[in-house]
Amino acid sequence: MTTNKAVLKFVEEAKNLCKPENVVWVTGEEALYEQLREEACKTGEMIKLNQELLPGCYLHRSALNDVARVEGRTFICCKNKDDAGPINNWMDPQEAYAKLGEIFDGCMKGRTMYVIPYSMGAVGSKFSKIGIEITDSIYVVLSMHIMTRDGDKVLEALGDSEDFVRGLHSKAELDEEKRYIVHFPEDNAIWSVNSGYGGNVLLGKKCFALRIASYLGKNEGWMAEHMLIVGIQNPQGEIKYVAAAFPSACGKTNLAMLIPPEIYKKKGYKVWTVGDDIAWIRVGEDGRLWAINPENGFFGVAPGTNMHSNPNALLSTKKNSIFTNVVHDLDNNTVWWEGMDTPAPTNAVNWRGEKWDASKYDKQDKSTYGAHPNSRFTAPTVNCPCLSDQFEAPNGVPLSAIIFGGRRAKTAPLVYESRDWNNGVFVGSSMASETTAAATGAVGVVRRDPMAMRPFVGYNMADYFAHWIEMGKKITNKPKIFNVNWFRTDENGKFIWPGFGDNLRVLEWILARCENKVDAREVPIGYIPYAKDINIEGLSITEDTVEDLLSVDKETWKEEAKGIEEFYAQFGDRLPKELRAELETLKSKLN
């Protein structure tokens, strides 16, 4: 418990609104979590898995109508609609409090209300921020225990301060027509109701660590970004850190937990994971950017994760993890999903809880899948075999480079470097991915996802771009900014670059550029490598292929410039003049 008046007032108000049977404070003691696990297994909310094969692991299923983030039901609630911007859904704060207040009224009758004090970042670090999440879901309590640092130690660190994010969640009736995830950036508050899916209810994750934190960062002079953080150790033992932003399905987790190719391993290269999803970035006293991973766990997509694609991610799930909406193998009491290295189980239950026949599986028909395509694992970061020893460093790690990327079949080269900070902001702001057939049925449709933050900026995105420009003025020792594209295809639609661990070959060039150890040549979009400087030893591609991967077609880029102009148009006068100037520079260089 606590004597903090602001916390006690928040809990009392939530209690009066939701009317729970009783209130339990999450203290951080293992006995409480064990009691909750037992209770969840009794009610069927969770299933205890084979403790010899998967110690401490459980299976959870969300409601059939509640399996992903719901961007259409996610709102930014600030007084002025323009402050939310054209990309966010907006609702007036008073309207939101009234509308959701009615839904929350009495929603916890007969249930237990849990109060979770949690820290994003190491407890007590000046980089960290504290939240209190109130919930009626045991799944949320147990998942937040994995994803954050929680319990009494957080309340001690908070002391009497009122500086905490107030999060209120209830499963209510799981009614999708009354499902809302609303953010009140001006009030430091998040309300989420009628969902039980992690992305909507683990309020420390995207809701706090990106939407609210991006707003706090703008006001306090730091950055909350949808970025992995990874350390690359060279044969001399030096470690350089990079942060990278990619839209979904672009290999973000694979890069965060990259396994060096054999020829690099033999030379002594190692890769260390600091974070796989979110980076909070501040300017250090040395004028460099320093980044922390505010999370304490991984909330990863299960399908496609295997010992070939991402062994470190798979190994991270082997103990004390929660699996959501995957296949339950009844013979072994373990889990399975599409893309695993092992054959599909013959005696199994699918993500819906129905008997599942693997022989009827058809990749083109999602209704035949055993695991939901967005099924998840929630795993403690400490399980990661390549976890950096700087993971808990209170001041984070210094960034040598920032990398943007997307999935482009023809447009973007394998790698290019921006000309300077503002040009790098332009590169990030115009970031895009092309849809795959699996995603939408329409191939090659370009979706702009600036800095991979499209669904996660807690205020007007034009102001977010302006904040990046402003941050550049404060950084005396700037990291270089790059763009990568692992997804160029040949005339048959096959990927040309091998990807996965071989992406380290590109990172090696990027870090060499950061230390001015290698030359580059200028093209209209920035600087690209000389093909000979990308190490292809041991690969089945030639230097000519690399040359082709690095090519920049002016006509294609003229079309790209038109697309960027259309995207920028929606921001009107609020778009920073520096970005308009960068677009004009690109157009003139292409001509």
ROZADREN-361317 format. One record per residue (C-alpha): residue number from 0; chain; residue in one letter; x, y, z. Coordinates in steps of 0.2 Angstrom, whole numbers, plus 5000, padded with zeros to 4 digits. Each point is the difference from the previous one (the first is absolute). Layout:
N
R num cadena residuo    u    v    w
R NUM      A       a    X    Y    Z
...
//
This chain:
591
R num cadena residuo    u    v    w
R   0      A       m 5000 5000 5000
R   1      A       t 5005 5018 5000
R   2      A       t 4996 5017 5008
R   3      A       n 5001 5009 4983
R   4      A       k 4985 5011 5000
R   5      A       a 4998 5001 4981
R   6      A       v 5002 4981 4998
R   7      A       l 4987 4997 5014
R   8      A       k 4988 5012 4992
R   9      A       f 5002 4992 4983
R  10      A       v 4996 4983 5007
R  11      A       e 4985 5006 5011
R  12      A       e 4993 5009 4984
R  13      A       a 5002 4984 4990
R  14      A       k 4992 4989 5014
R  15      A       n 4985 5012 5002
R  16      A       l 4997 4999 4981
R  17      A       c 5003 4982 4996
R  18      A       k 4993 4993 5017
R  19      A       p 5011 4984 5002
R  20      A       e 4997 4987 5013
R  21      A       n 5017 5003 5007
R  22      A       v 5017 5008 4996
R  23      A       v 5017 4992 5000
R  24      A       w 5016 5009 4998
R  25      A       v 5014 4992 4990
R  26      A       t 5015 5000 5012
R  27      A       g 5013 4991 4990
R  28      A       e 5000 4984 5011
R  29      A       e 5000 4984 4991
R  30      A       a 4987 4992 5011
R  31      A       l 4987 5012 4993
R  32      A       y 5004 4996 4982
R  33      A       e 5000 4981 5004
R  34      A       q 4983 5002 5008
R  35      A       l 4993 5010 4984
R  36      A       r 5007 4986 4989
R  37      A       e 4991 4987 5009
R  38      A       e 4984 5010 5000
R  39      A       a 5001 5003 4981
R  40      A       c 5002 4982 4997
R  41      A       k 4985 4996 5010
R  42      A       t 4989 5012 4991
R  43      A       g 5007 4994 4983
R  44      A       e 5008 5018 4997
R  45      A       m 5017 4991 4998
R  46      A       i 5006 4982 4997
R  47      A       k 5016 4994 5009
R  48      A       l 5012 4992 4988
R  49      A       n 5012 4986 5001
R  50      A       q 5011 5006 5015
R  51      A       e 5015 4988 4995
R  52      A       l 5000 5006 4982
R  53      A       l 4994 5018 5003
R  54      A       p 5003 5005 5018
R  55      A       g 4989 5014 5006
R  56      A       c 4991 5001 4984
R  57      A       y 4981 5002 4997
R  58      A       l 4988 5001 4985
R  59      A       h 4987 5014 4999
R  60      A       r 4986 5003 4987
R  61      A       s 4993 5017 4997
R  62      A       a 4981 5001 4994
R  63      A       l 4997 4996 4982
R  64      A       n 4996 5018 4996
R  65      A       d 5015 5007 5010
R  66      A       v 5016 4994 4991
R  67      A       a 5010 5016 4995
R  68      A       r 5002 5019 5003
R  69      A       v 4985 5009 4994
R  70      A       e 5006 5016 4992
R  71      A       g 4982 5005 4995
R  72      A       r 4996 5000 5019
R  73      A       t 5015 5009 5006
R  74      A       f 4999 5018 5004
R  75      A       i 5011 5015 5005
R  76      A       c 4989 5012 5011
R  77      A       c 5007 5017 5001
R  78      A       k 4991 5017 5001
R  79      A       n 5004 5006 4983
R  80      A       k 4997 4988 4986
R  81      A       d 5014 5006 4989
R  82      A       d 5012 4995 5014
R  83      A       a 4995 4982 4997
R  84      A       g 5004 5002 4981
R  85      A       p 4993 4992 4984
R  86      A       i 5007 4983 5003
R  87      A       n 4993 4997 5018
R  88      A       n 4981 4997 5004
R  89      A       w 4995 5014 5012
R  90      A       m 4987 5002 5013
R  91      A       d 4996 5015 5011
R  92      A       p 5007 4995 5018
R  93      A       q 4983 5004 5009
R  94      A       e 4991 4990 4987
R  95      A       a 5012 4985 5002
R  96      A       y 4999 5001 5020
R  97      A       a 4981 5000 4999
R  98      A       k 4998 4987 4987
R  99      A       l 5013 4988 5008
R 100      A       g 4994 5005 5017
R 101      A       e 4983 4992 4996
R 102      A       i 5008 4984 4994
R 103      A       f 5012 4999 5015
R 104      A       d 4986 5003 5013
R 105      A       g 4998 4984 5010
R 106      A       c 5010 4990 4987
R 107      A       m 5010 4991 5014
R 108      A       k 4985 4995 5011
R 109      A       g 5004 4983 5007
R 110      A       r 5018 5001 4994
R 111      A       t 5016 5004 5007
R 112      A       m 5009 5016 4996
R 113      A       y 5019 4999 4999
R 114      A       v 5011 5015 5002
R 115      A       i 5017 4998 4991
R 116      A       p 5014 5013 5004
R 117      A       y 5013 4998 4986
R 118      A       s 5015 5008 4993
R 119      A       m 5005 5003 4982
R 120      A       g 5019 4998 5001
R 121      A       a 5011 4995 5014
R 122      A       v 4992 5005 5017
R 123      A       g 5007 5017 5006
R 124      A       s 5009 5004 4984
R 125      A       k 4998 5018 4994
R 126      A       f 4995 4994 4983
R 127      A       s 4985 4990 5007
R 128      A       k 4982 5004 5002
R 129      A       i 4987 4992 5012
R 130      A       g 4982 4995 4997
R 131      A       i 4986 4992 5010
R 132      A       e 4989 4988 4990
R 133      A       i 4983 4996 5008
R 134      A       t 4992 4984 4992
R 135      A       d 4988 4986 5003
R 136      A       s 5011 4987 4990
R 137      A       i 5011 4988 5007
R 138      A       y 5008 4998 4983
R 139      A       v 5005 5018 5000
R 140      A       v 5007 4999 5018
R 141      A       l 5011 4985 4995
R 142      A       s 5005 5007 4983
R 143      A       m 5004 5017 5007
R 144      A       h 5011 4991 5013
R 145      A       i 5010 4993 4985
R 146      A       m 5000 5016 4989
R 147      A       t 5004 5013 5014
R 148      A       r 5009 5002 5017
R 149      A       d 4985 4999 5012
R 150      A       g 4995 5001 5019
R 151      A       d 5005 5009 5016
R 152      A       k 5017 5005 4994
R 153      A       v 4992 5011 4987
R 154      A       l 4989 5009 5013
R 155      A       e 5015 5003 5010
R 156      A       a 5009 5008 4985
R 157      A       l 4984 5010 4997
R 158      A       g 5000 5007 5018
R 159      A       d 4987 5014 5001
R 160      A       s 5002 5006 4982
R 161      A       e 4984 5002 4989
R 162      A       d 5010 4996 4985
R 163      A       f 4993 4984 4994
R 164      A       v 4989 4993 4986
R 165      A       r 4983 4996 5005
R 166      A       g 4994 4984 4991
R 167      A       l 4982 4993 5002
R 168      A       h 4995 4984 4992
R 169      A       s 4986 4988 5001
R 170      A       k 4995 4985 4989
R 171      A       a 4982 5005 5004
R 172      A       e 4989 4989 4988
R 173      A       l 5013 4999 4986
R 174      A       d 4987 5009 4989
R 175      A       e 5009 5005 4984
R 176      A       e 4987 5014 4997
R 177      A       k 5005 5008 5016
R 178      A       r 5019 4996 4999
R 179      A       y 5010 5016 5002
R 180      A       i 5019 5003 5003
R 181      A       v 5001 5019 5004
R 182      A       h 5015 5011 5005
R 183      A       f 4999 5016 5009
R 184      A       p 5018 5007 4997
R 185      A       e 4996 5017 5009
R 186      A       d 4994 4990 5015
R 187      A       n 5013 4986 5000
R 188      A       a 4986 4987 4999
R 189      A       i 4995 4985 4990
R 190      A       w 4983 4991 5001
R 191      A       s 4997 4983 4991
R 192      A       v 4984 4991 5001
R 193      A       n 4992 4984 4992
R 194      A       s 5016 4992 4995
R 195      A       g 5011 4987 5007
R 196      A       y 5013 4999 4986
R 197      A       g 5018 5005 5005
R 198      A       g 5002 5014 4988
R 199      A       n 4985 5009 5006
R 200      A       v 5001 4996 5019
R 201      A       l 5019 4999 5005
R 202      A       l 4999 5019 5002
R 203      A       g 5019 5002 5003
R 204      A       k 5003 4994 4982
R 205      A       k 4995 5010 4985
R 206      A       c 4987 5011 5010
R 207      A       f 5013 5007 5013
R 208      A       a 5017 4996 4993
R 209      A       l 4996 5008 4983
R 210      A       r 4983 5010 4999
R 211      A       i 5002 5008 5017
R 212      A       a 5019 5000 5001
R 213      A       s 5001 5008 4982
R 214      A       y 4990 5015 5007
R 215      A       l 5010 5001 5016
R 216      A       g 5016 4999 4990
R 217      A       k 4994 5015 4989
R 218      A       n 4997 5010 5016
R 219      A       e 5015 4994 5009
R 220      A       g 5013 5000 4986
R 221      A       w 5003 4981 4997
R 222      A       m 4993 4987 4988
R 223      A       a 4989 4985 5002
R 224      A       e 5003 4989 4984
R 225      A       h 4994 4984 4993
R 226      A       m 5018 4993 4998
R 227      A       l 5010 4985 5004
R 228      A       i 5017 5003 5008
R 229      A       v 5014 4988 4996
R 230      A       g 5019 5000 5004
R 231      A       i 5012 4993 4987
R 232      A       q 5017 4994 5007
R 233      A       n 5015 5000 4988
R 234      A       p 5015 4988 5002
R 235      A       q 5009 5013 5010
R 236      A       g 4987 4999 5013
R 237      A       e 4993 5017 4997
R 238      A       i 4980 5002 5000
R 239      A       k 4991 5013 4990
R 240      A       y 4981 5002 5002
R 241      A       v 4987 5004 4987
R 242      A       a 4981 5003 5002
R 243      A       a 4989 4995 4985
R 244      A       a 4982 5003 4995
R 245      A       f 4990 4988 4989
R 246      A       p 4982 4998 4996
R 247      A       s 4992 4983 5004
R 248      A       a 5006 4985 4990
R 249      A       c 5017 5008 4996
R 250      A       g 5011 4990 5010
R 251      A       k 5001 5011 5016
R 252      A       t 5001 4986 5013
R 253      A       n 5012 4990 4989
R 254      A       l 5012 5015 4999
R 255      A       a 4998 5003 5019
R 256      A       m 5006 4982 5004
R 257      A       l 5011 4997 4984
R 258      A       i 5011 4985 4999
R 259      A       p 5017 5004 4991
R 260      A       p 5004 4990 4985
R 261      A       e 5013 4986 5003
R 262      A       i 5014 5010 4992
R 263      A       y 4996 5015 5011
R 264      A       k 4999 4988 5016
R 265      A       k 5017 4993 4996
R 266      A       k 5007 5017 4999
R 267      A       g 4993 5004 5017
R 268      A       y 4985 5011 4996
R 269      A       k 4986 4999 5013
R 270      A       v 4983 5009 5000
R 271      A       w 4991 5005 5017
R 272      A       t 4982 5004 5002
R 273      A       v 4995 5015 5010
R 274      A       g 4982 5001 4994
R 275      A       d 4989 4993 4986
R 276      A       d 4986 5013 4999
R 277      A       i 5001 5017 5010
R 278      A       a 5014 5012 5003
R 279      A       w 5000 5016 5011
R 280      A       i 5014 5011 4994
R 281      A       r 5008 5015 5009
R 282      A       v 5014 5012 4997
R 283      A       g 5015 4995 5011
R 284      A       e 5012 5012 5009
R 285      A       d 5012 4995 4986
R 286      A       g 4989 5007 4986
R 287      A       r 4996 4983 4994
R 288      A       l 4983 4991 5000
R 289      A       w 4997 4987 5013
R 290      A       a 4987 4987 4999
R 291      A       i 4991 4988 5013
R 292      A       n 4988 4986 4997
R 293      A       p 4986 5005 5012
R 294      A       e 4992 4982 4999
R 295      A       n 5005 4984 5010
R 296      A       g 4993 4987 4988
R 297      A       f 4996 4995 4982
R 298      A       f 4982 5001 4993
R 299      A       g 5004 4991 4984
R 300      A       v 4991 4993 4985
R 301      A       a 5001 4980 5001
R 302      A       p 4996 4994 4982
R 303      A       g 5016 4999 4990
R 304      A       t 5011 5000 5016
R 305      A       n 5012 4985 4999
R 306      A       m 5017 4994 5003
R 307      A       h 5005 5006 4982
R 308      A       s 4991 5017 4999
R 309      A       n 5003 5006 5018
R 310      A       p 5008 4987 5012
R 311      A       n 5003 5013 5014
R 312      A       a 4982 5005 5000
R 313      A       l 4994 4982 5001
R 314      A       l 5012 4996 5014
R 315      A       s 4994 5015 5009
R 316      A       t 4983 4992 5001
R 317      A       k 5005 4984 5008
R 318      A       k 4996 5004 5018
R 319      A       n 4989 5012 5010
R 320      A       s 4991 5005 4985
R 321      A       i 4981 5002 4995
R 322      A       f 4995 4995 4982
R 323      A       t 4984 5007 4993
R 324      A       n 4989 4993 4986
R 325      A       v 5012 4986 4995
R 326      A       v 4997 4982 4997
R 327      A       h 4999 4989 5015
R 328      A       d 5009 4983 4997
R 329      A       l 4989 4988 5012
R 330      A       d 5012 4986 4999
R 331      A       n 5015 5009 5007
R 332      A       n 4990 5014 5008
R 333      A       t 5011 5013 4991
R 334      A       v 4997 5013 4986
R 335      A       w 5002 5001 4982
R 336      A       w 4998 5013 4986
R 337      A       e 5002 5001 4981
R 338      A       g 5018 5002 4995
R 339      A       m 5007 4989 5014
R 340      A       d 5014 4988 4996
R 341      A       t 4991 4986 5007
R 342      A       p 4985 4991 4991
R 343      A       a 4982 5005 5005
R 344      A       p 4993 4990 5014
R 345      A       t 4987 4987 4996
R 346      A       n 4990 5001 5016
R 347      A       a 4997 5019 5002
R 348      A       v 4989 5015 5004
R 349      A       n 5001 5015 4989
R 350      A       w 5000 5018 5006
R 351      A       r 4981 5001 5001
R 352      A       g 5000 4985 5012
R 353      A       e 4993 4988 4987
R 354      A       k 5007 4983 4995
R 355      A       w 5012 5003 4986
R 356      A       d 5005 4989 4985
R 357      A       a 5017 5006 4993
R 358      A       s 4998 4990 4984
R 359      A       k 4986 5013 4995
R 360      A       y 5013 5014 5002
R 361      A       d 5000 5012 4984
R 362      A       k 5012 5014 5001
R 363      A       q 4988 5011 4989
R 364      A       d 4985 4997 5011
R 365      A       k 5003 5008 5018
R 366      A       s 4984 4991 5006
R 367      A       t 5010 4984 4999
R 368      A       y 5015 5006 5011
R 369      A       g 5003 4992 5017
R 370      A       a 5008 5016 5008
R 371      A       h 4992 5017 4996
R 372      A       p 5012 5010 4988
R 373      A       n 5002 5013 5014
R 374      A       s 5003 4987 5014
R 375      A       r 5012 5006 5013
R 376      A       f 5013 4995 5013
R 377      A       t 5004 5010 5015
R 378      A       a 5017 4996 5006
R 379      A       p 5012 5007 5013
R 380      A       t 5015 5010 4992
R 381      A       v 5011 4991 5012
R 382      A       n 4997 4984 4991
R 383      A       c 5008 5007 4984
R 384      A       p 5017 4991 4997
R 385      A       c 5008 5015 4991
R 386      A       l 4994 5013 5013
R 387      A       s 5012 5015 5002
R 388      A       d 5008 5002 5017
R 389      A       q 4995 5019 4998
R 390      A       f 4981 4995 5000
R 391      A       e 4998 5007 5018
R 392      A       a 5012 5015 4997
R 393      A       p 4991 5014 5008
R 394      A       n 5006 5013 4987
R 395      A       g 4998 4988 4985
R 396      A       v 5013 4998 4986
R 397      A       p 5007 5012 4988
R 398      A       l 4994 5000 4982
R 399      A       s 5012 5000 4985
R 400      A       a 4986 4998 4987
R 401      A       i 4981 5001 4997
R 402      A       i 4993 4989 4987
R 403      A       f 4984 5001 4991
R 404      A       g 4993 4986 4988
R 405      A       g 4985 4994 4991
R 406      A       r 4994 4986 4988
R 407      A       r 5003 5007 4982
R 408      A       a 5001 4989 4985
R 409      A       k 5009 5012 4988
R 410      A       t 5002 5017 5008
R 411      A       a 5012 5001 5014
R 412      A       p 5018 4994 4998
R 413      A       l 5007 4987 5012
R 414      A       v 5007 5014 5011
R 415      A       y 5003 5019 4999
R 416      A       e 5005 5013 5012
R 417      A       s 4992 5017 5002
R 418      A       r 5009 5016 4996
R 419      A       d 4998 5007 5018
R 420      A       w 4988 5000 5015
R 421      A       n 4985 5009 4991
R 422      A       n 5002 4990 4985
R 423      A       g 5000 4984 5011
R 424      A       v 4983 5007 5008
R 425      A       f 4994 5002 4982
R 426      A       v 5005 4982 4996
R 427      A       g 4991 4994 5016
R 428      A       s 4984 5010 4998
R 429      A       s 4998 4993 4982
R 430      A       m 5003 4982 5005
R 431      A       a 4988 4988 4992
R 432      A       s 4997 4982 4997
R 433      A       e 4991 4991 4986
R 434      A       t 4986 4988 5004
R 435      A       t 5002 4981 4997
R 436      A       a 4986 4989 4993
R 437      A       a 4998 4992 5017
R 438      A       a 4996 5017 5008
R 439      A       t 4987 5008 4989
R 440      A       g 4997 4990 4984
R 441      A       a 5008 5015 4991
R 442      A       v 5018 4999 4997
R 443      A       g 5012 5015 4999
R 444      A       v 4989 5013 5008
R 445      A       v 5011 5013 5009
R 446      A       r 4995 5003 5018
R 447      A       r 5010 5015 5008
R 448      A       d 5005 4996 5017
R 449      A       p 5012 5014 5006
R 450      A       m 5013 4994 5012
R 451      A       a 4989 4984 5002
R 452      A       m 4989 5011 5012
R 453      A       r 4984 5003 4989
R 454      A       p 4989 4991 5013
R 455      A       f 5010 5006 5015
R 456      A       v 5003 5019 5001
R 457      A       g 4990 5007 5014
R 458      A       y 4998 5017 4991
R 459      A       n 5000 5009 4983
R 460      A       m 5013 4991 4989
R 461      A       a 5006 5016 4992
R 462      A       d 5004 5006 5018
R 463      A       y 5009 4983 5002
R 464      A       f 5011 5004 4985
R 465      A       a 5003 5017 5006
R 466      A       h 5006 4993 5017
R 467      A       w 5013 4989 4991
R 468      A       i 5006 5016 4991
R 469      A       e 5001 5009 5017
R 470      A       m 5009 4985 5008
R 471      A       g 5013 5001 4986
R 472      A       k 5005 5018 5006
R 473      A       k 5004 4993 5017
R 474      A       i 5011 4985 4995
R 475      A       t 5018 5006 4998
R 476      A       n 5006 4983 4996
R 477      A       k 4987 4993 4988
R 478      A       p 4997 4982 4995
R 479      A       k 5000 4997 4981
R 480      A       i 4983 4995 4993
R 481      A       f 4998 4986 4987
R 482      A       n 4986 4991 4991
R 483      A       v 5001 4982 4996
R 484      A       n 4989 4988 4989
R 485      A       w 5003 4982 5001
R 486      A       f 4985 4996 4988
R 487      A       r 5005 5005 4982
R 488      A       t 4993 4986 4988
R 489      A       d 5006 4993 4984
R 490      A       e 4988 4999 4984
R 491      A       n 4992 4984 5008
R 492      A       g 4996 5009 5016
R 493      A       k 5014 4991 5010
R 494      A       f 5010 5009 5013
R 495      A       i 5018 5004 4994
R 496      A       w 5008 5003 5016
R 497      A       p 5002 4985 5012
R 498      A       g 4994 5010 5016
R 499      A       f 4999 4993 5017
R 500      A       g 5018 4999 5008
R 501      A       d 5008 5006 4984
R 502      A       n 4993 5017 5003
R 503      A       l 5015 5002 5012
R 504      A       r 5010 5003 4984
R 505      A       v 4990 5016 4997
R 506      A       l 5002 5005 5018
R 507      A       e 5019 4998 4999
R 508      A       w 5000 5013 4986
R 509      A       i 4988 5011 5009
R 510      A       l 5012 5000 5016
R 511      A       a 5015 5002 4988
R 512      A       r 4992 5016 4993
R 513      A       c 4996 5006 5018
R 514      A       e 5019 4999 5003
R 515      A       n 5005 5008 4983
R 516      A       k 5009 4984 4996
R 517      A       v 4992 4997 4983
R 518      A       d 4995 5011 4985
R 519      A       a 4983 5002 4992
R 520      A       r 4994 5008 4984
R 521      A       e 4986 5013 4999
R 522      A       v 4984 4997 4991
R 523      A       p 4984 5010 5000
R 524      A       i 4993 4992 5016
R 525      A       g 5016 5000 5010
R 526      A       y 5016 4990 5001
R 527      A       i 5001 4982 4995
R 528      A       p 5014 4987 5002
R 529      A       y 5012 4995 4987
R 530      A       a 4995 4982 4996
R 531      A       k 5018 4993 5004
R 532      A       d 4998 5007 5018
R 533      A       i 4985 4988 5004
R 534      A       n 5008 4984 5006
R 535      A       i 4992 4985 4990
R 536      A       e 5013 4987 5005
R 537      A       g 4991 4983 5001
R 538      A       l 4984 5007 4991
R 539      A       s 4993 4993 4984
R 540      A       i 4998 5018 4993
R 541      A       t 5013 5010 4990
R 542      A       e 5007 5017 5001
R 543      A       d 4989 5004 4984
R 544      A       t 4984 4995 5010
R 545      A       v 5005 5011 5014
R 546      A       e 5003 5014 4988
R 547      A       d 4982 4997 4994
R 548      A       l 4993 5000 5018
R 549      A       l 5008 5017 5002
R 550      A       s 4993 5008 4984
R 551      A       v 4989 5015 5001
R 552      A       d 4988 5002 4986
R 553      A       k 4996 5019 4997
R 554      A       e 4983 4997 4992
R 555      A       t 4994 4988 5014
R 556      A       w 5006 5013 5013
R 557      A       k 4991 5014 4991
R 558      A       e 4984 4990 5003
R 559      A       e 5006 4998 5018
R 560      A       a 5002 5019 5002
R 561      A       k 4982 5002 4994
R 562      A       g 4994 4987 5013
R 563      A       i 5009 5009 5014
R 564      A       e 4993 5017 4994
R 565      A       e 4982 4993 5001
R 566      A       f 5004 4993 5017
R 567      A       y 5007 5016 5006
R 568      A       a 4984 5010 4993
R 569      A       q 4989 4994 5014
R 570      A       f 5010 5009 5013
R 571      A       g 4998 5017 4992
R 572      A       d 5010 5015 5008
R 573      A       r 5004 4990 5015
R 574      A       l 5013 4989 4990
R 575      A       p 5018 5007 5005
R 576      A       k 5007 5011 4986
R 577      A       e 5016 4990 5001
R 578      A       l 4991 4985 4994
R 579      A       r 4992 5009 4985
R 580      A       a 5018 5006 4996
R 581      A       e 5007 4983 5001
R 582      A       l 4986 4994 4988
R 583      A       e 5004 5014 4988
R 584      A       t 5018 4996 5001
R 585      A       l 4997 4982 4995
R 586      A       k 4989 5005 4985
R 587      A       s 5013 5011 4994
R 588      A       k 5014 4987 5002
R 589      A       l 4989 4988 4990
R 590      A       n 4999 5012 4986
//
